[in-house]
């Protein structure tokens, strides 16, 4: 008991003596609760006594992790496209967003609709020769985002093909002919040429595209006698067009409407303005009879095949036409026609036809004929033009020269009439027919039901060989002939 009291006394004295030092170590004031001090001191002594058996205290340190893309590469080999490439962390799955802005823009904006699982993006919304800035955002599996720094790139410049060289436009019958020389390539190979047309120089539309090897274009979708404007551009394999050529105008010629075959019409070749003066020249050569039959005295019943006629008819007429066939009033013309008829030197032994030699007695080897005429023309139906006219003079007296069986005495006339038809049947091709009737000779005593008449046919812009049917008193013959036309206008198209 004595020993216990002594131990407690010394222990209490020790604690009281070290109270100040304990307070300093633990940042406690002297006025702290004695019980707290005792407890703290006891714990310290206990830890000191058992220092060898206690583990060190664990220290918590925060570590920064960054999965941001460290490098971005660009592929600008394609016009109007930039391919953005980057590298992700190996053995880890991420998603990505791509942000972009153009030089001069204040803010970036996201250009992919959904997060990307691949490490590239094709940006096709790109202008040529422009600087762009890009950032790539990485998204980890926990949804954390890491944004790269910005990288800049300049898109590829585009070089257009040169305009076609030597562009020219030529007038043709119901057609404009366009010609040019090859263009020089730009960034890409040339794949063709585009033709533009308009009725004025300010409003032109694309009408055709041709291959790069074709340096010519015939525009047949035109209205004759109307002015059109043209330009041409080159186009490359990426559909980039060159600057256009200069704008040129053209007025396509109408198909010849100023004469049928031998007989005139009331038209000029200007389908919009029918007032004016013009000269028609025509050459016709009747080769011979293809087949014919007759019952004439003193020849009796007979048939002929491939008999030579050899009659050359060179005609020229000058006329003044009026009105406009676009209106309800028909066109009308007045003129004078002059014809030179020549016959071949070599013919049959007969002296009663155009086949007679130059020494023939009944028919001259060369004859001049002329006559005044008036004619009316009108478009009637199905694009068919009707022509009817009257001739006063000897011009129709070439008809007896088309058969060896006819004499001038019985067939000569001083006037006659004709009816003709013309119609376009295909592009740039038409059909013409004319019926020529001599009046008041010994054979044709009736004008309404003539015995003698000549029907000529003609196909425009085809082979110049044509067929005629000649009917006379007592027989008929099918004739083969060729025909050429030429028209002169005092005021040509411009």
Secondary structure by P-SEA (a helix, b strand, c coil): caaaaaaaaaaaaaaaaaaaaaaaaacccccccaaaaaaaaaaaaaaaaaccccccbbbbbbbbbbbcccbbbbbcccccbbbbbbcccccccccbbbbbbcccccccccccccccccccccccccccbbbbbbbbbbbccccbbbbbcbbbbbcbbbbbcccccbbbbbbcccbbbbbbbbbbbccccccbbbbbbcccccbbbbcccccccccccccccccccbbbbbbbbbbcccccccccccbbbbbbbccccccccccccccccccccccccbbbbbbbbbcccccccccccccccccccccccbbbbbbbbbbcccccccccbbbbbcbbbbbbbbbbcccccccccccccccccccccbbbbccccccccccccccbbbbbbccccccccccccccccccccccccccccccccccccccccbbbbbbbbbccccccccccccccbbbbbbbccccccbbbbbbcccbbbbbbbbbbbbbbbccccc
